[in-house]
Amino acid sequence: MKRNFQSILLIFVFSYALVAQGNVLQINSPTTGELVSTSYLPIDYSLAGYFDIGDSACTNCDGFIRVTLNYAYAGLFSSLGPDTLQDVTNGQYLLGLEAVDPYGDSFDPQIIDTVTFTIVGNPELCAPGALTVYPGDGRNVLSWNEPFSASSANPFPAAPNSADYHTGSTDGSSLTESSEVKGYGGPSESRESGWIRFSLLGLSPAIQVDSIVFNYYVNETNWPYWTVTPVSVDPLTADEATLHADINEEASSASDSYLYLSESSTYAPGFYSNSLINNATQDLTDAIQGGFFAIGVVDRDFSTTYYLEIDGWNDENPPSLDVYWSAPGGRQHVFNAPATSNHIENHFSTEEIDQYKNAVSNGELYPEYLTAISDYEVERYPSPFSRDVGIVCGTFQNYKIYNGQTNTEIATSDTNYWVHNNLTNNTSYCYYVSAVYSEGESDTTETICATPETYVPDPVTNLAAAGLDEEALIYWTSPDAPEYVYYTSFEDSAASGFVGVGGFQIGSPDYDSGPDVVSGANCWGTNLNGVYDNAASGSLTSPVFNISDLSNPMLQINHWYQIESYWDGGNVKMSADSGATWTLLLPEEDYPEDAVSTGIQVFPVNKHIQVLSMEIFGTQFNLLLIVCLLLILWFNLDLILEAMAPFNMRDGTLMTLH
């Protein structure tokens, strides 16, 4: 019974610490604003005598001290100080010490103290990265990324894009701001609420998110009780009503929101940072694939008298996220704070809170029981600096290039590339690189090897020529294109031996709605200047090809067309008996539509007949079918190739272009 009595007494004392938490935990050193010139940080703190400190998960202690630097987990203290943190590099920091229970959970209210300080004289010796070696003829070309602070890679810095409505505000009926993020009290269905859409481009979907720090600048405010909420819709595409409803859906829930705060009347403009809680880390992880993560800002107050305004993308201090992450399976020190039970709306209505705030603001009397509202407030002060502070990598001198096989230095460079000349072809050479500072040498890159060799460029393929009027047309394909048995772009005067009937003609197209030819100037088409006739029926027939020695025949046609779906159509057929019978050619991917009649099947997309571009537009009148033909024939039999024009045409044209 004695132990139970002591536990009750402890709970009472911790609750009182909401307004006097300095009596429980206080940081004595470093002090706010102090400059520290060592690589280690001495920390001295005082802890109330009745708090029995011990190891995590202890069974006979009250808890331990959790240490954070700039809101990221930095260690724990399990005995009375002083203690130290090692290897703290140059930069500005916010040190936090929090007394937590043996399981690492926060007390309600939190028992925490913070100070800001600056480390000087201990720069991080940042290493170069992403070494790449390009082999050449008798030489290797090395290239690498400039050094960067490891802290800039992890946490990942997420920020809104610099464009209208990547941050902003809405009242549900209109978009009230295209940058500034406003949270004003009032009716939930119409109060002005803001959003922030953070870009996640560059963040790998394979990582695990450990914790998220939300950095923001409050430019104007008056005693807000406010919430950061999940936003599931895309603010750039959702309408005002849908976006506003989504922002406000979890505004009154401490367990579903990302941040649930009841500020004191002394809350002032300035820089602030908070760890996002509850499901924020999982929601951000799920959002990486989509490329963005959106949050809402809502003031829960009854009246517009109470509010906060946060700088947006186009203001002086735009918001950001620090996304702390780890590789799969390597997660350590995850700090994803849960919501506390300090939920003021469980005890007081919004009308009672409004009555209390108005009375205090105007110096008026109010019911005694409303005094307890202040017990749920947290007094916070702005940070003296922005979180967007880079860490200097030291005083740079040069890079050192090492032989990765002998581990000896072979060169120095003041740029992030170097050429290793006079090498023996077909011999492997390996390298790694470090950065040298006046304070010391960094770690090295990984070792990369490459083998120089004699360079013999690949020739172009399918070189061909066509005789024109007092000029010659020469054309070819890139070295990686296969050798063609037959190739034509219809530039020769004999129309490449093709015969068109039923409206097909060859020449340069002049139709405003049609495309340019792929190469050369000519193409085949049903009408080079307009639409094909009603009830048109035509065909374009190739010459005969003897390709009996080919083992893997293929046909490629480049074409474009515009056609009324399920009314007009066309296809490609071949004949091996001089046109007595015809066989329908099927593409690697099927035709896009079924047969429109027993006489023909629709001919648009054909992967065996590989299509470089294709569009389908369907209107009842003024129909157009354009087929751009580049013939490449790989068949193992004598054939006549026929491209059939559509049957049952109505006010249309067929063109076969290249």
C-alpha positions in Angstrom: 0.0 0.0 0.0 2.9 2.3 0.7 4.2 2.0 -2.9 0.7 2.7 -4.3 0.5 5.8 -2.3 3.8 7.0 -3.6 2.7 6.4 -7.2 -0.4 8.5 -6.7 1.8 11.3 -5.3 4.1 11.1 -8.3 1.3 11.5 -10.8 0.1 14.5 -8.9 3.5 16.1 -8.9 4.0 15.5 -12.7 0.6 17.0 -13.5 1.6 20.1 -11.6 4.8 20.2 -13.6 2.8 21.4 -16.6 3.1 25.0 -15.2 6.4 24.4 -13.3 8.2 21.7 -15.2 11.5 23.3 -14.4 11.1 21.9 -10.9 11.3 18.4 -12.4 14.0 18.7 -15.2 16.2 21.6 -16.1 19.2 22.0 -18.4 22.0 23.9 -16.7 24.6 23.5 -19.5 24.9 24.4 -22.3 23.0 27.6 -21.9 20.8 29.3 -24.6 23.0 31.1 -27.1 26.3 29.5 -26.0 29.1 28.9 -28.4 30.7 25.5 -28.0 34.2 25.0 -29.6 34.7 21.3 -28.9 33.6 18.2 -30.9 31.9 16.8 -27.8 28.9 18.5 -26.0 29.0 18.6 -22.2 25.5 18.4 -20.8 24.6 19.2 -17.2 21.1 19.0 -15.9 19.1 18.9 -12.7 16.4 16.3 -12.0 13.9 16.4 -9.2 14.9 14.1 -6.3 11.7 12.2 -6.4 12.3 11.1 -10.0 14.0 7.7 -9.8 16.1 7.6 -13.1 17.3 4.2 -14.5 17.7 2.2 -17.7 15.0 1.9 -20.3 12.5 -0.9 -19.6 13.5 -0.9 -15.9 11.0 -2.3 -13.4 12.1 -0.4 -10.4 12.6 3.2 -11.7 10.4 6.0 -12.9 12.1 6.3 -16.4 15.0 7.8 -18.2 16.1 10.9 -20.1 15.6 11.0 -23.9 18.0 13.3 -25.7 17.3 15.0 -29.0 19.2 17.3 -31.3 17.1 19.4 -33.6 14.2 17.1 -32.7 16.1 14.0 -33.9 16.9 11.2 -31.4 20.5 11.6 -30.1 20.7 9.1 -27.2 19.5 8.5 -23.6 20.7 9.2 -20.1 20.1 6.6 -17.4 21.9 8.1 -14.5 22.3 11.6 -13.1 24.7 13.8 -15.1 26.8 15.4 -16.2 26.9 13.6 -19.6 28.3 14.2 -23.1 27.3 13.8 -26.7 30.3 13.0 -29.0 31.1 14.1 -32.6 28.8 17.1 -32.8 29.8 19.0 -35.9 29.5 22.7 -36.7 26.0 24.1 -36.8 23.1 25.5 -34.7 21.2 23.1 -32.6 18.2 22.8 -30.4 19.0 20.4 -27.5 16.0 18.7 -25.9 16.0 16.6 -22.7 12.7 14.8 -21.9 11.9 12.6 -18.9 10.0 9.6 -20.2 8.6 6.4 -18.6 10.6 3.1 -18.7 8.9 2.3 -22.1 10.0 5.5 -23.7 6.5 7.1 -23.6 6.0 10.8 -22.7 4.3 11.7 -19.5 1.1 13.7 -19.7 1.9 16.6 -19.6 5.4 16.3 -21.1 8.5 16.8 -18.8 10.9 18.5 -21.1 13.5 21.3 -21.2 15.3 22.8 -24.3 18.1 25.1 -25.1 19.7 26.4 -28.3 23.5 26.6 -28.9 26.0 26.7 -31.7 29.0 24.4 -32.3 32.0 26.1 -33.9 35.5 24.9 -34.8 34.5 21.3 -35.6 33.5 21.1 -39.2 32.3 17.8 -40.8 34.9 16.5 -43.2 32.5 15.7 -46.0 33.4 13.0 -48.5 32.9 13.2 -52.3 30.5 10.7 -53.7 29.2 8.9 -56.8 32.6 8.2 -58.4 32.2 7.2 -62.0 35.0 6.1 -64.4 34.4 6.2 -68.2 36.9 4.1 -70.2 38.3 5.5 -73.4 41.0 4.7 -75.9 44.3 4.7 -73.8 42.7 6.7 -71.0 40.1 6.7 -68.2 38.0 9.8 -67.3 37.0 10.1 -63.6 34.1 12.1 -62.4 32.5 12.5 -58.9 30.0 14.5 -56.9 31.2 17.4 -54.8 31.3 16.7 -51.0 28.1 17.4 -49.1 27.2 17.2 -45.4 25.7 13.9 -44.5 23.0 15.8 -42.7 21.7 17.1 -46.0 21.1 13.6 -47.2 19.5 12.4 -44.1 17.2 14.0 -43.1 15.7 14.4 -46.5 14.7 18.0 -47.0 11.1 18.2 -48.4 9.7 21.5 -49.4 6.7 22.8 -51.5 7.4 23.6 -55.1 7.7 27.3 -56.0 4.3 27.7 -57.7 0.8 28.9 -56.9 -1.3 26.7 -54.6 1.5 24.3 -53.6 0.7 26.1 -50.3 -2.4 28.2 -49.7 -5.7 28.6 -47.9 -9.4 28.0 -48.6 -12.8 28.6 -46.9 -14.5 25.8 -48.8 -16.1 28.0 -51.4 -13.0 29.6 -52.8 -9.2 29.5 -52.7 -8.4 32.5 -50.5 -4.6 32.4 -50.7 -2.2 31.0 -53.3 0.8 31.0 -50.9 0.2 32.0 -47.3 -1.2 29.2 -45.0 -3.9 30.5 -42.8 -5.7 28.8 -39.9 -8.6 30.9 -38.5 -11.2 29.8 -36.0 -14.9 29.6 -36.8 -17.5 27.1 -38.0 -15.8 24.0 -39.2 -17.6 24.0 -42.6 -16.4 27.5 -43.5 -13.4 28.5 -41.4 -10.3 29.5 -43.4 -7.9 26.6 -43.3 -4.5 26.1 -45.1 -2.5 23.4 -46.7 1.1 22.6 -47.6 2.0 20.2 -50.5 5.6 18.9 -50.0 7.4 17.5 -52.9 9.0 14.1 -52.2 10.7 13.7 -55.6 14.1 12.2 -55.0 13.1 10.3 -51.9 13.4 6.5 -52.5 10.3 4.5 -52.0 12.5 1.7 -50.6 13.4 3.6 -47.4 11.8 3.5 -44.0 10.7 6.8 -42.5 11.8 7.1 -38.9 10.5 10.5 -37.9 9.4 13.8 -39.5 10.1 17.3 -38.3 7.8 20.1 -39.5 9.6 23.5 -39.8 7.5 26.6 -40.2 7.5 30.3 -39.6 4.4 31.9 -37.9 4.2 35.5 -39.2 1.1 36.5 -37.3 -1.0 34.9 -34.6 -3.4 35.3 -31.7 -3.7 32.5 -29.1 -4.5 29.7 -31.4 -5.6 26.2 -30.5 -4.6 24.5 -33.8 -4.1 21.2 -35.5 -1.9 19.8 -38.4 -4.1 17.3 -40.2 -3.7 14.6 -42.9 -4.7 15.6 -46.4 -5.5 12.7 -48.8 -6.5 14.6 -51.9 -4.1 16.5 -54.2 -4.5 20.3 -53.4 -3.6 21.1 -57.0 -6.5 19.2 -58.5 -9.2 18.9 -55.8 -12.1 21.5 -55.8 -12.4 24.0 -53.0 -15.2 22.2 -51.1 -13.5 18.7 -51.3 -10.1 20.2 -50.2 -11.6 22.1 -47.3 -13.5 19.1 -46.0 -10.5 16.9 -46.2 -8.3 19.4 -44.3 -10.9 19.7 -41.5 -11.9 16.0 -41.2 -9.5 15.1 -38.4 -9.0 18.6 -37.0 -10.6 17.8 -33.6 -9.0 14.4 -33.1 -5.7 14.3 -31.1 -5.3 10.6 -32.1 -5.8 11.0 -35.9 -4.1 14.4 -36.5 -0.3 14.9 -37.1 0.0 17.7 -34.5 -2.5 18.8 -31.8 -1.6 22.0 -30.0 -3.2 24.4 -27.6 -0.9 27.4 -27.5 -0.7 29.9 -24.6 -1.7 33.5 -24.9 2.0 34.4 -25.1 2.5 32.4 -28.4 4.4 34.8 -30.7 5.5 34.9 -34.3 8.8 33.2 -35.2 10.4 30.0 -36.3 9.0 26.7 -34.9 9.6 23.0 -35.4 7.6 20.1 -34.3 7.8 16.3 -34.8 4.7 15.1 -36.6 2.9 12.3 -34.6 0.5 9.4 -34.9 0.3 8.0 -38.5 2.5 10.7 -40.1 5.5 8.5 -40.8 3.5 5.7 -42.4 1.4 8.1 -44.4 4.5 9.8 -45.8 6.0 6.5 -46.6 2.9 5.5 -48.5 3.0 8.9 -50.3 6.6 8.6 -51.7 5.4 6.7 -54.8 3.0 9.5 -55.6 5.7 12.2 -55.3 4.1 14.5 -52.7 2.9 14.6 -49.1 0.1 17.1 -48.1 -0.9 18.4 -44.7 -3.6 20.8 -43.5 -3.5 23.6 -40.9 -6.7 24.2 -38.9 -7.5 26.5 -36.0 -10.1 24.8 -33.8 -11.3 27.9 -32.0 -14.9 29.0 -32.0 -14.1 32.5 -33.3 -12.0 34.1 -36.0 -10.5 36.2 -33.2 -8.0 33.4 -32.7 -5.7 32.3 -35.6 -2.3 31.7 -36.9 -0.7 32.6 -40.3 2.3 30.6 -41.6 4.6 31.7 -44.4 4.0 29.8 -47.7 6.1 28.9 -50.7 6.2 32.6 -51.9 6.9 34.2 -48.6 10.2 34.9 -46.9 10.4 31.7 -44.8 8.7 28.8 -46.6 7.9 25.7 -44.7 9.9 22.4 -44.9 10.0 18.9 -43.6 13.1 17.0 -42.3 12.4 13.4 -43.1 14.6 11.1 -41.1 15.0 7.7 -42.8 16.9 4.5 -42.7 17.5 1.6 -45.1 15.2 -1.4 -44.9 16.3 -3.6 -42.0 18.6 -0.9 -40.6 16.1 1.1 -38.6 17.4 2.5 -35.3 16.2 5.0 -32.8 12.8 5.5 -34.3 10.9 8.2 -32.6 7.4 8.4 -33.8 5.6 10.3 -30.9 2.1 9.1 -30.1 -0.7 11.4 -29.3 -1.1 12.3 -25.6 -4.4 12.3 -23.8 -4.0 16.0 -23.3 -7.2 16.6 -25.4 -8.8 19.8 -24.2 -12.0 19.3 -26.2 -12.7 16.2 -24.1 -13.2 18.5 -21.1 -14.4 21.8 -22.4 -16.6 22.8 -25.3 -15.4 25.3 -28.0 -17.9 27.8 -26.6 -16.4 27.5 -23.1 -12.9 27.9 -24.5 -14.0 31.0 -26.4 -15.7 32.4 -23.3 -12.5 32.0 -21.3 -10.2 33.4 -24.0 -12.4 36.4 -24.6 -12.7 37.2 -20.8 -8.9 36.9 -20.3 -8.2 39.0 -23.4 -10.6 41.8 -22.3 -9.8 41.6 -18.6 -13.3 40.4 -17.7 -14.5 37.9 -15.1 -15.3 34.3 -15.9 -16.5 31.2 -14.1 -13.8 29.7 -11.8 -14.0 26.3 -13.3 -12.7 27.7 -16.7 -9.4 28.4 -15.1 -8.5 24.8 -15.7 -8.4 25.4 -19.4 -4.9 26.9 -19.0 -3.7 23.6 -17.7 -4.0 22.1 -21.2 -1.9 24.9 -22.8 1.8 24.5 -23.6 3.8 27.7 -23.4 6.3 27.8 -26.4 8.7 30.3 -27.7 10.1 30.7 -31.2 13.5 29.3 -32.1 16.2 32.0 -32.5 17.2 30.6 -35.9 15.7 29.0 -39.0 16.1 25.2 -39.3 17.4 25.8 -42.8 21.0 26.0 -41.7 23.7 24.3 -43.6 26.6 22.5 -42.0 30.0 23.6 -43.3 32.3 20.8 -44.5 35.5 22.4 -43.6 38.1 24.5 -45.5 38.5 22.8 -48.8 41.9 22.4 -50.4 41.8 19.6 -53.1 40.9 16.1 -54.0 43.2 13.1 -53.8 42.9 10.3 -56.4 44.2 6.9 -55.3 45.2 3.8 -57.2 42.6 1.3 -55.9 45.0 -1.7 -56.4 48.1 -0.3 -54.7 46.3 2.2 -52.3 48.8 4.9 -53.3 48.1 8.5 -54.2 48.5 9.1 -58.0 47.1 12.6 -58.4 45.4 15.6 -56.9 42.7 17.8 -58.5 40.9 21.0 -57.5 37.9 20.1 -59.7 35.5 17.1 -59.5 37.0 15.3 -62.6 40.3 14.0 -63.7 41.7 12.3 -66.8 44.1 9.4 -66.5 46.1 9.3 -69.7 48.8 7.1 -71.3 47.1 3.8 -70.2 47.5 0.3 -71.7 44.3 -0.8 -73.5 42.6 -3.9 -72.2 44.1 -3.5 -68.7 41.9 -2.9 -65.7 42.6 0.3 -63.5 40.9 1.0 -60.2 40.4 4.3 -58.3 39.0 5.9 -55.2 38.9 9.6 -54.2 38.9 11.7 -51.0 38.5 15.4 -50.2 41.3 17.2 -48.3 40.5 20.1 -45.9 42.8 22.2 -43.8 41.3 20.4 -40.9 42.0 16.9 -42.3 41.1 14.4 -45.0 37.7 12.9 -45.5 36.6 9.4 -46.0 37.0 8.0 -49.5 34.5 7.1 -52.2 34.0 3.4 -53.1 36.5 1.8 -55.4 35.6 1.9 -59.1 37.4 0.0 -61.9 37.4 0.5 -65.7 39.3 -1.0 -68.7 40.3 1.3 -71.5 40.1 -0.2 -75.0 40.5 0.8 -78.7 37.4 2.6 -79.8 35.9 1.5 -83.1 32.7 3.4 -83.8 29.7 1.5 -85.2 28.7 2.5 -88.7 25.2 3.7 -89.6 22.8 1.1 -90.9 20.5 0.8 -93.9 22.3 3.5 -96.0 20.2 4.1 -99.1 19.7 6.7 -101.8 17.0 7.7 -104.2 17.4 9.7 -107.5 15.3 12.8 -107.7 15.1 15.7 -110.2 18.7 17.0 -110.5 19.3 15.8 -106.9 19.8 12.7 -104.9 18.2 11.8 -101.5 20.5 9.9 -99.1 19.1 8.4 -95.9 20.2 6.0 -93.2 19.3 4.7 -89.8 21.2 4.9 -86.5 24.0 2.3 -85.7 21.7 0.4 -83.2 19.0 -0.1 -85.8 18.9 -3.6 -87.5 19.8 -4.0 -91.1 16.7 -3.9 -93.3 16.1 -6.1 -96.3 14.0 -3.4 -97.8 13.5 0.2 -96.8 11.6 3.1 -98.5 10.3 6.5 -97.6 8.6 6.9 -101.0 10.9 9.6 -102.3 11.7 8.0 -105.7 9.8 8.9 -108.8 8.5 5.3 -109.3 6.6 5.5 -106.0 8.8 2.6 -104.7 6.9 0.2 -106.9 3.7 0.5 -104.9 0.3 0.8 -106.7 -2.6 2.7 -105.2 -6.2 2.4 -106.3 -9.5 3.8 -104.9 -8.1 7.2 -104.1 -4.6 6.4 -102.9 -2.0 9.0 -104.1 1.6 9.8 -103.5 3.2 13.2 -102.7 3.7 15.7 -100.0 0.6 16.0 -97.7 -1.0 19.4 -97.1 -3.7 18.8 -94.5 -4.0 21.0 -91.5 -5.1 18.3 -89.1 -2.5 15.8 -90.2 1.1 15.2 -89.1 4.3 15.8 -90.9 6.0 12.9 -92.6 8.6 11.0 -90.6 11.4 11.4 -93.1 11.7 12.8 -96.6 8.9 14.7 -98.1 6.5 12.1 -99.6 3.9 9.7 -98.4 1.0 7.6 -99.7 -2.5 8.7 -98.7 -6.1 8.5 -99.7 -6.2 12.2 -100.1 -3.2 14.4 -99.5 -5.2 17.6 -99.0 -8.4 16.5 -97.3 -10.8 13.8 -96.2 -11.6 10.6 -98.1 -14.9 10.2 -100.0 -18.1 8.6 -98.6 -18.1 4.9 -99.2 -14.5 4.9 -100.3 -12.8 1.6 -100.8 -9.1 1.5 -101.8 -5.9 -0.4 -101.5 -2.1 0.2 -101.7 -0.2 -2.8 -103.1 3.5 -3.4 -102.8 5.9 -4.9 -105.3 6.9 -8.6 -105.0 9.8 -9.4 -102.7 11.9 -12.5 -102.6 13.1 -13.0 -99.0 13.2 -16.8 -98.8 16.6 -16.8 -97.1 15.3 -14.9 -94.0 14.7 -16.9 -90.8 12.9 -14.3 -88.7 10.8 -12.1 -91.1 9.2 -9.0 -89.7 7.3 -6.0 -91.2 7.3 -2.5 -89.7 5.1 0.4 -90.9 5.0 3.9 -89.5 1.6 5.3 -89.8 -0.9 7.8 -88.4 -4.6 8.0 -88.9 -7.8 9.6 -87.8 -11.0 7.5 -88.2 -14.5 7.0 -86.9 -14.4 4.0 -84.6 -16.4 0.9 -85.6 -17.6 2.6 -88.9 -14.4 2.8 -91.0 -11.3 0.6 -90.8 -8.4 -1.0 -92.6 -5.9 -3.8 -92.3 -2.7 -5.3 -93.8 -2.7 -8.5 -95.8 -0.1 -10.5 -97.7 -0.2 -12.9 -100.6 2.3 -15.7 -101.6 0.5 -16.6 -104.8 0.6 -13.4 -106.8 -2.6 -12.0 -105.3 -4.9 -15.0 -105.8 -5.5 -15.3 -102.1 -4.7 -13.0 -99.2 -3.8 -13.7 -95.5 -4.5 -11.1 -92.8 -1.4 -10.1 -90.9 -1.9 -9.8 -87.1 0.2 -7.5 -85.0 2.1 -8.5 -81.9 -0.6 -6.7 -80.0 -4.0 -7.2 -81.4 -5.9 -4.7 -83.5 -7.7 -2.3 -81.2 -11.2 -3.1 -82.4 -13.1 -6.1 -83.8 -14.2 -6.5 -87.4 -16.7 -3.9 -88.7 -17.8 -6.1 -91.5 -17.1 -9.6 -92.9 -15.1 -7.9 -95.7 -12.5 -6.1 -93.5 -11.1 -5.9 -90.0 -10.1 -2.5 -88.5 -6.4 -1.5 -89.1 -5.0 1.0 -86.7 -2.4 -0.2 -84.1 0.0 -2.9 -85.2 3.1 -3.8 -83.3 4.2 -6.4 -85.8 3.6 -3.4 -87.9 5.3 -1.2 -85.3 3.5 2.1 -84.9 5.6 5.2 -83.9 2.5 7.4 -83.4 -1.2 6.9 -83.5 -4.2 9.0 -82.7 -7.9 8.1 -82.9 -10.6 10.8 -83.2 -14.2 9.9 -83.8 -16.7 12.2 -85.3 -19.6 11.4 -87.5 -18.6 13.7 -90.3 -15.3 14.8 -91.9 -13.5 11.6 -90.9 -9.8 11.1 -91.7 -7.6 8.0 -91.8 -3.9 8.7 -92.3 -1.5 5.8 -92.5 2.2 6.7 -92.4 4.1 3.9 -94.1 7.8 3.0 -93.7 8.1 -0.5 -95.1 10.7 -2.9 -93.7 10.1 -6.4 -94.9 11.5 -9.5 -93.2 9.6 -12.5 -94.6 10.6 -16.0 -95.6 8.5 -16.3 -98.8 7.7 -14.5 -102.0 4.8 -12.2 -101.3 2.8 -9.3 -102.5 2.0 -7.0 -99.6 -1.3 -5.2 -99.8 -2.5 -2.4 -97.4 -6.3 -2.3 -97.7 -8.1 1.0 -97.3 -11.3 1.2 -95.2 -14.7 0.0 -96.4 -17.9 1.9 -95.8 -16.2 5.3 -95.6 -18.3 8.3 -94.9 -16.9 11.8 -95.7 -13.3 10.7 -95.1 -9.7 10.2 -96.5 -7.0 7.6 -96.1 -3.3 8.7 -96.4 -0.3 6.5 -96.2 2.6 8.7 -95.2 6.3 8.7 -94.6 
